Amino acid sequence: MLRYECRDRVATLTIDDPERHNPIDLMTMAELTRRVTDAAADPEIGVIVITGAGDKAFSAGGDLGGRFVDSPLADHHARGVLADLFRALRRCGKPVLARVNGHALAGGFGLAAACDIVIAVDDATFGTPEIKVGLWPMMVTAVLQRLIPRRVAFELMATGRRIDADEALHIGVVSRVVARDGLDAAVNETVAALLALSPAVLAMGKDTFNAAEDMAFDTALDYLHTGLTAVAMTDDAVEGVSSFLEKRSPEWRGR
C-alpha cells in the first residue's frame, strides 16, 4: 500500500503497512515507480521524499509471503519492476530524499540507498538478510556497489549482517543520522534548501553526476567539461551570477 501526497512543491511517497514493517511487494514497487515518474514530470514538484509509515520500519523489503518462489521463471519479468524503480529514481531529474524512520532491510535497504539523500533516525538498522533465506540481493547489488567499498558490500550481502545507522553513515549509505525527535526537522531543513535552488541546474547536476560515475576518468572529464558549458548556457545560471553580483536573491526560471 502506498500513500502519495503533494504539498508545497514536495511529493511524499509513504509505504503504508506498518504492522508488517512496510514491505514492498511487486505492486508497491510498480506504484512507487509510477509515482516517481509522475512527480518527475510535474513542474510543480521540486523534491520527492520517500518514507515508511509508523516508527518501526522504513521498509523490511520484499514480501516473501506473496508466492515469491512459487513461479520463479514465470515471474522473472515481473520482478524487473525493482530494476525499473531504481532506474526511475536515478533518472527522474529531481532530488529524491529517503526519510528513514526505522529499519531498512533487503529491498528496503536498496530503496533507501537508491535515493539521492538519506536521513536516518539513530536507532535504524540496515542490512541485506536475503542470504539467510537462500536468496541474494541481486538488483540491490548494483546500487550498493556504487556507494560503498567492495569488500564491505560483499561482506554485508554474504553474511546478512545488520549495521546500525552510524556504521551506515560511516560507509556512505546514509547522509545524516539524527535523533528520532529531530527527523522531521532535518528532512524539512534539507527539503527547504533544495527547493531554494535552481530546478534546472539540480536536474542537470543530478544527471551528469550519475552518468559520470560509470565513465573512465578522461571520458568523465570531457563529459563534465561539456556539462559545465551546458549549465552556463541556462537562464538560471545567468540569473544566479547576476543576483550574486547584485547582492540579491535569485529568481529561478527553471530553464
RAMOPE-V794964 format. One record per backbone hydrogen bond with DSSP energy under -0.5 kcal/mol. NH is the residue of the N-H (numbers start at 1). CO is the residue of the C=O. Records with the same first field share a line. If there is no record, write none. Layout:
NH: CO + CO
This chain:
3: 14
5: 12
7: 10
10: 7
11: 47
12: 5 + 10
13: 11 + 49
14: 3 + 12
15: 13 + 51
16: 1 + 14
17: 15
20: 17
21: 18
22: 17
24: 61
25: 23
29: 25
30: 26
31: 27
32: 28
33: 29
34: 30
35: 31
36: 32
37: 33
38: 34
39: 35
40: 36
41: 37
42: 38 + 39
43: 41
45: 42
46: 9
47: 9
48: 95
49: 11
50: 97
51: 13
52: 99
53: 15
57: 53
58: 103
59: 103
60: 21
61: 22
64: 62
66: 63
67: 65
68: 64
70: 67
71: 67
72: 69
75: 71
76: 73
79: 75
80: 76 + 77
81: 78
82: 79
84: 80
85: 81
86: 82
87: 83
88: 84
89: 85
90: 86
91: 87
92: 88
95: 46
97: 48
98: 117
99: 50 + 97
100: 98 + 119
101: 99
103: 56
104: 125
105: 59 + 103
106: 127
108: 105
109: 106
110: 106
111: 107
112: 108
113: 109
114: 110
115: 111 + 112
116: 96
117: 96
119: 98
120: 118 + 176
121: 100
122: 178
124: 121
126: 163
127: 104
131: 128
132: 129
133: 130
134: 131
135: 130
138: 136
141: 137 + 138
142: 138 + 139
143: 139 + 140
144: 140
145: 141
146: 143
147: 144
148: 144
153: 149
154: 150
155: 151
156: 152
157: 153
158: 154
159: 155
160: 156
163: 126
165: 124
168: 164
169: 165
170: 166
171: 167
172: 168 + 169
173: 168
174: 168
175: 118
176: 118
178: 120
182: 179
183: 180
186: 182
187: 183
188: 184
189: 185
190: 186
191: 187
192: 188
193: 189
194: 190
195: 191
196: 192
197: 194
202: 198
203: 199
204: 200
205: 201
206: 202
207: 203
208: 204
209: 205
210: 206
211: 207
212: 208
213: 209
214: 210 + 211
215: 212
220: 216
221: 217
222: 218
223: 219
224: 220
225: 221
226: 222
227: 223
228: 224
229: 225
230: 226
231: 227
232: 228
233: 229
234: 231
235: 255
238: 234
239: 235
240: 236
241: 237
242: 238
243: 239
244: 240
245: 241
246: 242
247: 244
248: 243
252: 250
